[in-house]
């Protein structure tokens, strides 16, 4: 009798264990958009899109970033590989039991972790952005830019001096319904956002319940600040920028640099990868224009000496301990 009870108990435990593993394997559905916050060297900052097909998990981030791995049976962990403009490497993702967040770490092949990250699932698009807009219809609405600020599903904003916009977003349709006010008029507005919140299409009108007076569309303005602080290996054609090292220091949009017997000063506008400025050395002064790669690892540009020669300059980052982009 005791042996039979023990056998039945063992079978019960096995069945419960198998059922628990099956539930754990199927409990997480990672498909969707996630907001990632990095620490250490940044893996990605902002929106990450994930697609899950069975146990296979694939993600995209930035302009060309990609990772893929498998959700292990009975576990909430994904061991994955990544690749982007920086190269390739490994990453580990661990999901919370409720499937609403994950955390992890990443690194390059054969190395210790370069950084860590945490992410939460987007339940609706984040529309706290500055948008260029195009408006058609009557003269009551004259906006060319719209600045929106979001708190949960509620959104407020303005379309210029003396204006306001109020509304709320439907989390299922990504549609904002609200009101607007400008010096020349006021009325209703309805905006359909893309799933990443970076663009919208919509209509606007005057009296409540009246037909649309016109259409409005918008696209988010890139306001990320490219970070170029550090040492750069350089090469230049002509007589400017001697030596092979340029050290750049950055305070917001202001850039200063030192090279052999010379100094550079310029501006790198937020949302831009182009630096414009001046340089000087013992032999004269001139203008310089530099275009950085989107990942902040390379640049190429031109220089011109006032009243004299001109040439090209190229550069490669010597160290990249800090993330290339900062919000």
Number of C-alpha atoms within 10 A of each C-alpha: 6 7 8 9 10 11 12 12 12 12 12 12 12 12 12 12 13 13 13 13 15 14 13 16 18 16 15 19 18 24 15 15 22 25 18 21 17 19 15 14 18 20 23 20 19 13 21 22 19 19 16 18 11 11 16 15 20 19 21 20 19 16 10 9 18 18 19 20 21 16 23 14 14 17 17 19 19 20 16 20 19 21 16 17 13 11 10 16 17 20 24 17 20 18 22 14 13 10 15 16 18 21 18 19 20 23 20 17 13 8 10 10 17 16 16 21 20 18 21 19 19 19 15 20 24 23 26 17 20 21 22 16 19 15 19 14 15 13 12 16 24 18 17 14 19 20 19 19 17 17 11 13 17 14 20 18 19 20 22 15 8 9 17 18 22 19 20 19 24 14 14 8 12 23 21 23 17 19 20 22 19 19 12 10 15 20 21 22 23 22 22 19 24 16 17 18 17 19 20 23 17 19 19 25 24 21 12 11 9 11 11 17 18 17 18 20 18 21 20 19 15 13 14 14 18 26 25 26 20 17 19 23 16 22 19 19 14 14 11 25 26 17 14 13 19 25 20 18 17 17 11 13 15 14 20 18 18 19 20 15 12 19 19 22 19 20 18 24 17 16 13 16 20 18 20 16 18 19 23 19 17 9 10 13 19 19 18 22 18 21 18 22 16 15 18 20 19 18 20 18 18 16 23 19 19 11 9 9 12 17 16 18 19 18 21 19 19 16 12 15 11 14 19 18 16 12 11
